């Protein structure tokens, strides 16, 4: 029920948008200048406009149009990455399905537990953010209140460490920012990809139809060997002493 349709039926006096006063659903420069496919930008804009409308109607919250536009562009770029990004080592090249994995280790580098699950068709950044998110949830539920989070994805860490992470256009970044507000001690650290082989191997062990979180209480012989050689460079999540 757009304003144009409401006006046509006599429900509204004006077919124009009450925010910008316009009738058009696009500005050429928005799509063209950012080299984004119109179908991706349009779907992103529709979603953000719907959320804006709900905030105004149900919560009496108004958003600056420039912020909405920024979110639209950000989500459109994320959609584009689904088709143009390189596969990460957590993505099966044969199917394109992504899976995540993570390890918990104590201060000395010894195995505590591992986890993993399939997450479907997602870009590499979102895969890494899901791994961090699920790892933090598990850490909190297991009482690990002094945690060092290690990831090979510098972009994920940069987004999480941003002072405005709680207002990020990426839903996972906002969710992680909320987790970080809990009463615990967290440290986020980037590690080179080559030191993250135990996690990569763990993620590849997850069946493609395993969408529920799968816990590993004991490491395989192969991963145990990787852990032994990588005792001082443990990936993703490492519990530390006070």
N, C-alpha and C positions, 0 to 999 in steps of 0.2 A: 504494500500500500504506500506508494511513493507520493510526494507532495503533488506531482503532476496528476496522478490518478485521483487523489483526494479532491483536488480542485475541479477535475472533470466531473466528478460525481456530486459536486456541490457541498462537500463536507468541509472544505477549506476555501478561504478566499483567495489565497495566492499559491501558485504552483512552484514558487521559488524556495530555495533553501533558506531557512531562517538564520543561518550563520553567515553565509557568504553572499546570499541574494542572487545566486546564479542558477542556471538550468542545466548546464553542461556537466557530464560525468567524467570529463578528462581535460587535461591541459597538455598539449602536444609536447611542450618542453619538459614536462615531468618524466615522461617515458623516454623520449628521444635522447635527452641529454645524459641519461643514466644508462643508455644502451640496454634497456630491459624489455623483454617481450611483453606486449600489451596484455596478453592473457594472464601472465603471472602478476603483473602490477594491478590489474583489475580485480583479481580474486583477493589479493592482499588488501586493497582499498575497501572492498565490500565488507570484509571481516572487521577491519579497524573501524569503519563507519558504524557498523552494527554495535560494536562494543562502546563506541562514543555515545550512540543513541541510548543504550541501556544505562550508562552512567548518568546521563542527563535526566532521564525519565525516573529511574528508580533510586538514585543516590544524590540527585541534585548536584552533580559534579560536572564542571565544564573543563574542557581541555583546550589548550592552545592549538589552533589548526596546524601550525608549523611542527608541533610535536607529533601530531597524528600523521602528517605527511612523512616525517622522518621514520616513523614506525612502519608505514606502508612500504617505503623504499627498502628498509632493512629486511622485512619479511619477504619481499619480492626477490631480493638478492639471495636469501636463504633458499627459496624455492628453486632459483636458477642453479644453485650449487648442487641440488639433487641430481641434476642432469649433466653438469660440467665438471664436478670436482673429481680429483683422483681418488682411487680406492685406498683406504687405510688398511693397515695390516689386520684390522678387526672386521674386514669385509670380504666375503667370499667372492672371488672373481667370477666364478661360474654362475652364481645366482644373483649377486648384488646385495644379498641380505647381510645386514650388519649384526655383530654380536659384541658384547662388552665383557670385560673381565677385570678382576681386581684382587689384590692380595693384602692381607693384614700380617705384619711382621712386628716382632718386638724390637726393643732398642738394640739388641745384639744381632738382629737380622734373621732370627729363627722364625719359621712358619707358625702362624696362629690359625689362619683360615683363608679360604679363597671363595670367590663368587663369580657368577657369570650368567648371562641370559641373552637370548636373541631379541633384537629390537626392530627388525624389519628394514625397510628401505629408508636410510637416513644419510645425510652428509657426514663427512669425517668429524667436523667440529661438534655436531650434535651427539655423535657416538661417544666422544671423549667427555662431554658434559654429562651424559647419562651415567657413564662409569663413575665420575666423581660424585654425582648426586646419590646414586645407589650406595656407593661406598660410605658416604657420610651418614646416610640413614642407618646402615648396618652398624657403623661405628658407635653411633649414639645409642642404638638399641642394645649393644653389647657392653655399654659402659666405658668405652674408650674415650676418656675426656681430655686427654692430652695427645693430640694427633698431628702427625706430619703427613701432608698429602702431596704425593709426588706424581707428576704427569709429564709426558713427553710433548704435550700440546701447549705451546707458549700462548697461543691465542685464547685458549680456554682459561688459563691462569690470569691473563691480562683482563679478560672480561669479568672474572670473579673478583679480582683485586681492585677493580675500578670503584672509586668512591660512590658512584651512582649506579652500582650494580643492582640495587633493589628496585630501580626504575628502568632497568634495561628492557629493550624491545624483545629480547629473547626470553621466553617463559622459563626455560631451564636455568638461566643465569639468575633470574629473580628468585626461583625456588631455592637455589643454592645459597643465595645471599640471605634468605630467611633462615636456612639451616645454620649459617655462620653466626647468627645472632644469639644462638643458644649459649647456655652457660658452660662453655668449654674452651680449651686452648687449641687453636688451629694455626698451622703454618703451611703455606702453599709454596712448593718448590718445583722448578722445571728441571727435568733430567733429559739427557740425550736419548734418542730412540734406541740406540744399540744397548743401552743399559736396561731397557724395558722388556727384554725378551721373555722373562717368566710370565708376565701378564699377557703378552701377545700369544704365547703358547696356550695359556689358560683359556683365553677368549676363543681360540680356534677349536677347543675341545667341546664347546657348547653346541648341542644339536640345533639345526636351523628352526625347528618347531618348538624350542624351549623358551617360551615367552615369560614364564614365571621364573623368579630368581632361583638359581641353582647354587647350592652351597657345596664347597669342597672342604671336607674336614682333614683330608690328608693329600699331600702333593704326589703326583705321579713320579716315577723314577727319573724321567727326563727333566721335569720341572725342578725336582729336588737337586739335580746336577747344576741346573742354571742358577738356582738360589745359592748354591755353595760357591760358585764362581763369582757371584754378584752380591756377596753378603753385605758390602758397604754401599751398594747402589740400589736399594730396594725400591720398587715402583709403587705408584699410586698412594697406598695408605700404609703408614708405618706408625705403630703406637710407640710412644716414648715415655720414659720415666720422668717424674717431676724434677 
